[in-house]
Amino acid sequence: MTATPLDVRCPRCGGGFECGANAGHCDCFGIRLTEPQREQLARDYPGQCLCLRCLRELIAADDQRPAETAQA
C-alpha cells in the first residue's frame, strides 16, 4: 500500500499544493538547499512544507545576497 500525496497550504504564500513526501516522491526532492537554508526554514516553518515556488524564491533571494566574506 502506497501513501498518497497530501493537499496542503503553503505557510509562506497561502497557496495550495500537493506534497508527496509521504508518498515517497515530492517535487521538492529535486531542490538543493544549503545547510544554513535548511536550518532557517526549520526555524521559520517548523514541521511544515513550502510550495516549490516559495522554495525557489527563497533560494534565489539567498543567492542574490552579497557574500559577507567576499571583501575579506
C-alpha positions in Angstrom: 0.0 0.0 0.0 1.4 3.4 -1.0 0.7 6.6 0.7 -1.0 9.3 -1.4 0.2 12.9 -1.7 -1.2 15.4 0.7 -3.1 18.5 -0.3 -1.7 21.2 1.9 -1.4 25.0 2.0 2.0 26.7 1.9 2.6 28.6 5.2 4.5 31.3 3.3 2.2 32.3 0.5 -1.1 30.5 1.5 -1.3 28.7 -1.9 -2.3 25.1 -2.2 0.0 22.4 -3.4 0.3 18.7 -3.3 3.1 17.4 -1.0 4.3 14.0 -2.0 6.8 13.5 0.8 4.7 10.8 2.5 4.2 9.1 -0.9 7.9 8.8 -1.4 8.3 11.5 -4.1 7.8 15.2 -3.9 8.8 18.0 -6.3 11.0 19.5 -3.5 13.2 16.4 -3.5 15.0 18.0 -6.5 15.6 21.3 -4.7 19.1 21.7 -3.4 19.3 23.7 -0.2 22.4 24.6 1.8 22.6 23.6 5.4 22.0 27.2 6.6 18.9 27.4 4.3 17.6 24.2 5.8 18.2 25.5 9.3 16.4 28.8 8.6 13.4 27.0 7.0 13.2 24.8 10.1 13.2 27.8 12.4 10.7 29.8 10.3 8.3 27.0 9.3 8.8 24.1 11.9 7.4 20.8 10.7 5.8 22.5 7.6 6.3 22.1 3.9 6.6 25.1 1.5 5.4 25.0 -2.1 8.0 24.7 -4.8 7.5 28.3 -5.9 8.3 29.7 -2.5 11.3 27.4 -2.1 12.7 28.6 -5.4 12.1 32.3 -4.4 13.9 31.8 -1.1 16.9 30.2 -2.8 17.0 32.9 -5.4 16.8 35.7 -2.8 19.6 34.0 -0.8 21.7 33.7 -4.0 21.4 37.4 -4.6 22.6 38.4 -1.2 26.2 39.7 -1.2 28.7 37.4 0.4 29.9 39.0 3.6 33.4 37.4 3.2 33.9 38.3 -0.4 35.8 41.5 0.5 37.8 40.0 3.4 
